[in-house]
């Protein structure tokens, strides 16, 4: 088995693309079939969900409790506990601005202190979705409270404030399955254990999503 001797870090790359066929064009994302040529062997077809990307925030209060919202998710037929999050569905929208908006819309809160907690690719075997998760602290009620967006799944979003240690235990016990909850809670717990010293600034570059956009893997909204 070959041993990798280079840097252990994700890197942009492109197999030659021989053909591309759009299969579905939706309101938020699209699906296309790409024929690509790997370095060895015959061309292969890969179905790709083009996703605009999304942002969210692990929200901590002064007692290190995590805000989780109970929201219905139709594709899995479940109520999930999730941090505030939303799509980057406005072309060119700044991700931190979007995260601030989602915190107001879904939780009726603002935060004076923001850091970048973790970036991840939600399901890179099938979708181009890149997700940026922030850490939001020093909370205040938003003027006017929570925004009524009128969207069905967001009509009622009950809040649960869970101590960070307990939230970590819920993740490890398999009782929370939303990816932002799982990744964000574990990242926040690890960051706190390190004294918050490794947090990146909220406006840190996002090269992964920049590459996805430059490679034409965002949907046309």
Secondary structure as UniProt FT lines:
FT   STRAND          16..25
FT   STRAND          30..37
FT   STRAND          44..50
FT   STRAND          54..60
FT   TURN            62..63
FT   STRAND          65..73
FT   HELIX           74..76
FT   STRAND          78..82
FT   STRAND          84..87
FT   TURN            91..92
FT   HELIX           95..107
FT   STRAND          109..121
FT   TURN            124..126
FT   STRAND          130..141
FT   TURN            143..144
FT   HELIX           152..154
FT   STRAND          159..163
FT   HELIX           164..172
FT   TURN            173..174
FT   HELIX           179..193
FT   TURN            194..198
FT   STRAND          200..201
FT   TURN            202..203
FT   HELIX           207..214
FT   TURN            215..216
//
